[in-house]
Amino acid sequence: MSSNEQGKRDFSYTFSVIPETLQSPFKELFPAYHEGLVESHPGNFVYHPLYGANARKFYDFPIRKDDVWIRTFPRSGTTWTSELAWLIMNDCNFEEANKLPLTVRSPNIDTCYATNWEAKATAELKDALPTLDKMDLLTSPRVLKSHLPAYLLPPGLLDTCKVIYVARNPKDAIVSFYYFHQLVKFFQFNGTLEQFAEYFMQNKLVWTPYFPTVLDAWANKDHPNMLFLFYEDMKKDIRKEIKKIAAFLNKTLTPEQIEKLVDHVKVDNFSKNASVNMSMEVKSGFTNEGHSFVRKGKTGDWKNHFSPELNSRIDAWIEKNLAGTDLKFVTELDQQD
């Protein structure tokens, strides 16, 4: 029996609404979550009810041997890494990369199940957004990305495909995810960063819990099909990480291509790149004005946001979740690109 056939037979996850997400103050703080959020049993993965109703489709999603998968918690270098991976896999075709949005070239398979977006989307956005049925139309090799935990993805994924997992320290991930909730209307959050951090630590936000997915990937870091990267290493020495990604994907880059990639993904250039900065979504009214998809990207920005008391609580939360593991995060850098 193939791994896909085994997966179809063994899928046993159910989803139920989290009561707190239908009550005050949550419903006022997250006005877009009219139906609340659901969590998986087992695993307690939190997402929109639309995903819960379609979770089986993701588990049964047909994978290809030459697929490259980028896996992350949101706001942990997903766009950055997938743009690099796509360019490396496509012989640094910058012309094509600038012509087509990254959401089309390297789609996130779970984005369209984060909200009931279809009723509000323009015809242009509906054509461009990466629904699951469109993934089969992509030519190989596909560069796909997902924020889903491994147990809700196709069985045998890691044994079949190349997987790049990028982990960002949880302090900066919280801050960046907070600003993401300020940016995207269907994630809109009306509260304070401190309230947001509490919901993050209590696993009451979409794509939480944070630690189990990271630790699962860390446990598989030595698998020949897994490349585990730290966001902070990419900030510290992007050239080194680009070479690492290319070697993992069995691709050879010239020194000139490496330098062009380095320049291409600098934050200042990235933020102005219409292919990666959600320009289409902004024009379609899906985002709030005054916020950008590509933000600072700095390691240690959490120091500008956390009070000493909040930082102490987050430190305790991190220590508790990393107890008994050898995973360590860098939360500050002396020098970064």
N, C-alpha and C positions, 0 to 999 in steps of 0.2 A: 504493500500500500504506500502511495507517495505521501510526502509530508503535507501537500495540499489536501489530499483526500482525508488524511488523518485529522487535519485541522478542522475540516468541515464536519467531521463526525464528533469531534471532541469539544466544540465551542459550547461553553457552559456559563457564560457571563450574563448577568442580568443587571438592569439599571433602574434605580429608583430616585425620586426627587428628594433632595436634601431639604427637610422642613424649614430650616432656618433661612433658606434662600427665598422663601415665599413670605417671610415675616419682616416686621420692622426690627431694626433699622436697615436691614439688608436691602429690602425692596426700594427704599428711598435712595440709598447710596448707589445702587446699581439699577437705575430706572429701565434700562433696556432688557433686563432679564425678567420679562413678564411671566414666563413659565417656570422661573426658578432654574436651578442647575441640578443635574443628576450625577450620581456616583455609581461606579461599577461594583459588583459583588461577584467574586472577591476583588481585592486590589484597591478599592476606594478611589479610583481615578475619576476626577471631576471634569465634566464638560456639559455642553448644551444638550437639551433633550433631543434635538434633531439628530445629534450624533448617536445618542443612546438607542434611538429607533433604527439606526443604520449600522451599528457596530459590527454586525456579522459580515457586512460587505467589505469592511476593511480587513477583517481576519481572513476572508476568502479571496482577497485581492490577488489577481494573477501576477506573479513576479517573474522576472527574466534573469537569466544567469549574468547578463552583462549590465544589469541595473547598478547604479551607484546611489546609495541612500545616505542622506545627511540627517542625522538625528540630534535633537537638542531639546532643552527646555526653552520656551520662548525668550527672545531678547538675549540670546547667548552666542551670537555670531552666526545665526542661521543663514541670513542673507549674504553676509561676507563669505562664508565658507562655500555656499552653493554656487555663488558667482565664480569663485576661484575654481571649484571642481568642474563646473560646466565649461569654462574656458580651457582648462587643462585637457579635458576629455575631447574638446572640439578644436584642438590645434591652435589655440589662442586666436580664434576668429572674433576679433573685437568688433568688426563691422556688423556681423550678425548679432552679436551681443547687444550692441547699441540700438539695433533696429527693433528687436523683439523684447517685450518686458520679461523680466526674470520669472514672473508668475506664470508665464506661458512656457518659457524654456526649461525652467526647473521648478515645477509646481509643488506646493505643499499639499499633500493629499487630504489633510483634515481641515483646512481653512474653511471650506464651504459648508462645514457642519458645525461652525461656531455660533451660528445664529440663523434665524429665518430670513436670510438676506434677500432671497429671490423676489419677494414682493416689492422691495425698494430699489432693486438694481436696474440701471439703464440697460438698454439692449446691447450697447457696446460692452458694458461690464459683464453681462451674462455670457457674452461670446468669449470673453477673455478669462473669466474665473475658472479655476481648475476643478471641475466636478469629477467625481471618480470615473464616470463613463468616458471622459475625454482622455484619461491616462493611456488607454489602449491605442489611441491614435498617434501617440508620440513615437517618433522613430528611435530606434536603439542606437547607441546606448542612452538610456534615460538617466537623468540626474533628478531624483525625487527627494523630497524632504518631508519630515513628520515630527510632531511633538508628542505623538502617542507613546505610551509605554510598550516595551517589547512584547508583553504578553497579549496585547490587543492587535499586534501586527501579524502578518502572515507567518505561520509556523515554518521554520526552516529558512527564514530570511537571512540570518547570519551565516548559515552553512551554504547559502546559494549566491548571495550578492556581496559586493564590497559595501561596508558600512563605515561612515565617518561619524563619530560621536564627538560633539564639542560641549565641554562643560565650562560654565562661567561661575565665578564665586557667587554664592547666594546673596551676599549683601548688594553687589552691583546689579544682580539679576532682579532683586526686589525693586530697586529704584527705577531701572529701565522698564520693568513691567508696569509699574505705576504710571509712568509717562505714556506708555502704550495705551493704557486705559483712559488717559486724557485725550489721546489722539483719535482713536477709532470709536465712532459713535455707538456701534452695537456692543462695545465693552465699557461704555461711559461710566465713570466713577466720580461721585460728587463729594467724597469725603477727604480726610487728611491722609498724608503718607503714613502716619502712625496707625490709623485704622486699617489702611490697606495692608501694612506689614503684618498686622494681627491676623487678618483674613488669610494672608499668604501662609503664615505659620500654622494656622488651624486647618489648612487644606479646604478652603471655601472659595477658591478662585478657579477659573477654567485652567485646565492643564496641570493642576496640582494633583497629588503631592510632588514636591520638588525632588526630595532625596531618593526615593526608591528607584526612579528611572536612571538617575546618575549612577547610583551604586550598582545597579544591574549592569550597566555598560562598563563600569570600572572592573567588575568581576570578570568581564569577558575581554579585557584589554589586550590579552595575549593571544586571542583567537586570530588566526592568519587573515581572516576577512574583516577584522576590526582595526580601525585606526582611532585611538582615543586622543583627542587634542584638548588643550586648555586654552580658553579665550585669552588668558593672561600671557601665555607663551606667544600667541599670535600678535599681541600688542607689543611685546618685548622685542621680538625678532621675526617679522613676517616673512623675510626671505627664507629663513631656515624652515619655517612651517610650510611654505609653498613647495620647497624641495621635498619635504617629507610627504606632502599630499601627492605630488607627482610620482615619487617612487612607489608609493602605495598603489597608485592607479596604473603603474607600469607605463608611465609616459616620460619621455625625455624632453626637457626644456633647454633652449639655448640661453646663455647669459642675458641676451637682449630681451627674450621673452619674459624672463624672470623679472627684470627691471621694469618692463612694461606692466606686468601684473602688479608689482609693488605700487607703482604710481597709480594704477587704475583703482585700487581699493583703499587708497588713502581717504580718511574720513571727509576731508574737504572736497575731494573729487567725487566720492561716492554720494555725498549728500546732494550734489548737483546733477547726478546721473539719472535722467528720467526713466531709464530702464529698470532701476532698482529702488527708487525712492517713493514708489506708490503714486506717481503722478496721475495715473488714470483714475485711481481710487479717490484722490483728492478732487479731481475735476467732477467726478460722479457724485460728490457730496457725502461720501462715506466717512470722511474724517473731519475733525474740528479744525477751524482756522487757528493759526498761531502755534501749531505743533508740527514737528517734522518726523517722518518715519526713521530716517537716519539721524540719530541725535549725536551726543558727544563721543560715545564709544570709549570713554575713559575708564581705566581701572582705578578704583579708589574714590570715585565720585560720591559714594555713599557717605563719606566723611562730611560732605556739604549738606547732608539731608537728615542724618540720624542724631537725635539727642543722645547724651551719654546714657540715659536710662533705657531708651529704646535699643541702643547698641548693645547694652549688657544683656537684655532679654534675647536679642538675636544671637549673640555669642553663646548663650546657654542652650538655645535651640539647636545651633549648629553642633556644639559639643555633644549634645545628647544623641543626635542623629548619626554622628560619625564615630561614636563609641564602638570600639571593637573592629574598626576598619583601618586601613592604612592610607585612605584617601585624605589628602591635605589640599587646602585651597590657599592661593596667594590673593590677598585682598588689597595690597598696595604695591606699586612699582616705583623704583627710583627713577627709571627712565622708560619711556614708551613712545611708540611711533604716533 
